[in-house]
């Protein structure tokens, strides 16, 4: 009984000192367009972000809808599905400071290749593997802001049917800043 009383006393002393972050459920939104270059591939993408919860204006929880178009070099021996497009629906977490923003997301991606469209009625379409379909996806980006949230440098990575990491630039905006 004495041990239980000591535990209750410790919690009674500690809990009032714990600071619970202030949350806000005002829906925020943003958009981003980016161009990145990775080893043997070029990627252009656009996304819409919706932030549903923010903690102290630095940590945000929300969703990301995006379209990413990839083109691989002919030097890549596995380029039979290039170019291809991923349409993503992701749950995301964002940490934002005035100079850097980190986005991490996970969810689903619909992968489709342009070769599928070209070979729809071709007798040789069976020679190419069909990778069109839904896949799980993990992605993220680190933005180094040159001019607020509107322009900067980008390190972008993704893991799904195809994995990539690249450097590039971004253009964007959001409702976090007037």
Secondary structure, DSSP 4 states (H G I P E B T S, - for coil): -HHHHHHHHHHHHHHTTPPPPPEE---EEEEEEEEEEETTEEEEEEEEEEEEEEETTTEEEEEEEEEEEEEE-TTSTTGGG-SEEEEEEEEEEEEE-SSEEEEEEEEEEEEEEHHHHHTTT-TTGGGS----EEEEEEEEEEEEEEETTTEEEEEEEEESSSEEEEEEEEEEEETT--
